[in-house]
Amino acid sequence: MRRFRDRDGRAWVATVACEDGGDYKGRFHFVVDGEGDNEGRRVSLTDVRWNSSRTAERTLATMSEVELRRRLRSALGRATRAAAV
């Protein structure tokens, strides 16, 4: 889990979600939850996947804030396009 702020200063928490199923390859994916004024907002970026929670947590721990903000922008953009369809 990583806490960070977007370019507008809103607080977010990057975490990992697990999909249940028979296929263990890539079952963990990137999720960002809003905090504070943003609370209750959740976006997923399901094409960012890991095979284990250990690998996912290690990757999140080493991501720069620039990379976290970039992935958040991507997830928000996709969520907005999906809602418009």
ZIMOFEN-V709022 format. One record per backbone hydrogen bond with DSSP energy under -0.5 kcal/mol. NH is the residue of the N-H (numbers start at 1). CO is the residue of the C=O. E is the energy in kcal/mol with one decimal. If there is no record, write none. Layout:
NH_CO_E / NH_CO_E
This chain:
2_14_-2.1 / 4_12_-2.3 / 6_10_-2.3 / 9_6_-2.0 / 12_4_-2.8 / 13_33_-2.7 / 14_2_-3.4 / 15_31_-3.4 / 17_29_-2.5 / 19_27_-2.7 / 20_18_-0.5 / 24_22_-0.7 / 26_24_-0.5 / 27_24_-1.2 / 28_50_-2.1 / 29_17_-2.4 / 30_45_-0.9 / 30_48_-1.5 / 31_15_-2.3 / 32_43_-3.0 / 33_13_-2.7 / 34_41_-3.1 / 35_11_-2.3 / 38_35_-2.2 / 39_36_-1.8 / 40_34_-0.7 / 41_38_-1.7 / 42_40_-0.5 / 43_32_-2.5 / 45_30_-2.7 / 48_45_-1.7 / 49_47_-0.9 / 50_28_-2.5 / 56_52_-2.1 / 57_53_-2.9 / 58_54_-2.2 / 59_55_-2.3 / 60_56_-2.6 / 61_57_-2.3 / 62_58_-1.2 / 63_59_-1.0 / 63_60_-0.6 / 68_64_-2.2 / 69_65_-2.5 / 70_66_-2.2 / 71_67_-2.4 / 72_68_-2.2 / 73_69_-2.5 / 74_70_-2.0 / 75_71_-2.5 / 76_72_-2.9 / 77_73_-2.5 / 78_74_-2.2 / 79_75_-2.2 / 80_76_-2.2 / 81_77_-2.1 / 82_78_-2.5 / 83_79_-1.8 / 84_80_-1.3 / 85_81_-0.9
